[in-house]
Amino acid sequence: MAQTNVKDLLTAGVHFGHLTRKWNPNMAPYIYMERNGIHIISLYKTVAKIEEASMALKKIAASGRKILFVATKKQAKDIVAESAQKVKMPYITERWPGGMLTNFVTIRKAVKKMAAIDRMKKDGTFETLSKKEKLQVDRLRAKLEKNLGSINDMTRLPGALFVVDIKREHIAIKEAQKLKIPIFAMVDTNSDPREVDFVIPANDDATKSIGKIMSLMVDAVQDGLQERKNEKESQEQGQTEESAKTEKSETATEATASVQEEEIPAVEQAKDEAPVMEADPEQVPEDKDTDTGSEKK
């Protein structure tokens, strides 16, 4: 399985790093060699790190928490957005809004404002505004949708952050570190892996490389969501069976009680109707003298 993964990663160009003069020395453990002035990433270590990150993401998804995907660079925008939508996870592909995590309450207010504008359009309030006010509201709605529309369903802080290119998304990394949110990231040879909890050494500039890593991560998240769904279904089925057994036992108890209630009056009625035997005075024998055997006079 590892060999197959390595071949797939090799085909996608995951092993290509940056120029040797741009490297970060902390990435040395993940570098295999240098070729034509470019560092080559060790794909065997990449495979091991992918498996580790996949297991962790699967657990987070199974727990029901959200995973926020972040990638604002041109090569990764569409890929990350499409991948996150497949598993219905929030994502940021435009400019990272400052305080997105550390000032999450304010961000939620902006999202609620977007929902309030939608309600205005539905209930007819929007039509009562002037032409200029309508234009201003539409522009505000478009701006909010562009920057925050993808995190509409994120009602609390995410359980993890997945980042493509940690040098570019350094603000997001700092905010996640401050809140102690686990960070998963594709780390190229020019970045510092110490800033990330789950490092995936890979080429974060090529479209094919990003697409390959994202597909593996999305599969892990999908497995976690499926596991959560199966667990819920089994719990519901167990509760249904338990309630059915309880109802069955209650019905049996009620039936037994009703049978006993019917038997008690029947027994009492039988006792009342039974004939009472009285002694006949004529048939009672006279006393005899035990000593002489003669009748008393």
Steps between C-alpha positions, in 0.01 A plus 500: 500500500787736584663426162179589316468823693860593431450445127184713501676778689797480263270535199333804659836669558466511877875445541616829345618754756633854467842621396776398740581862585140553621481198727421496869756289695222359719370314194825300475347176643245495216743572214629201301758664273589799285466497123576786261491751783159380624430300816318169457257400776510142633166353393524208743493749785218683326297178484555436872395855586193476277385187683554668837308813393221292345440308823488823702262671255276194498469512881421871498234456231351202685471712815271740312732802497572713193831519314581840349691484169715804419668578166507849348767441235383490139606139429311359800180710517270299276639161607455569872154652454379203295651246741353667809155519341503125441507434874304815593785657695571876533783652298676832439630560147489880492692737726532368856282729717708617795365362827317222320574269793614725785205738450250240385201670669534805273535279193178321597322835524603576142366161388172568683478838323511311171213280616305811611532648148364175355200519736438862392476386140261220588255694719479803267687748721767536234246639253415790732857635479607770259698419186826621657444298821423188296827540312696542824337194656568289188866604500534415869334163443733420207807597705394287797418207271841520334697509825281306745244309295700179526489501883124548526448173687797537735322597824802439725878484476625219274647181638799527266659716232632366168734744325668503160825705515557603862729789400217670313241422769719600795222708660265200505778287648566752779131523591463121510813469716364759744175305539680163501308374196675203329665604173533271198700638210684433177854616581750573222878514541497879552271482809551426870329169595522582873199730465276211398360212709455258207759562229448371144827568314390570144517737207245773582534689170399246233130451429535123460685464829240705690216308337653163593556587867156661529330192355669279763402735783141525379476120485612484865241759602231314304586178683468678834160645406378159382617342825308763697189439290518123552545547874192723518293251302606212726414704810158589360439137406602388850267754660215387273555133591523585871178700491330216310611251767378732775160539333478124452579429867251766613231347278574152641482634857168670432360181343609292801344750740170501310488118501561494876227758555256285301590182695453652846126589456440159341645323804299714738183433301568126511540520876169685536310249283642189671222312718540514877469152661297504829480208742164303528402468869326166435818346367708600800574181704412486869774489757592158641641404833857405436521279813190276471426541129128562596301797390446783742145546625 
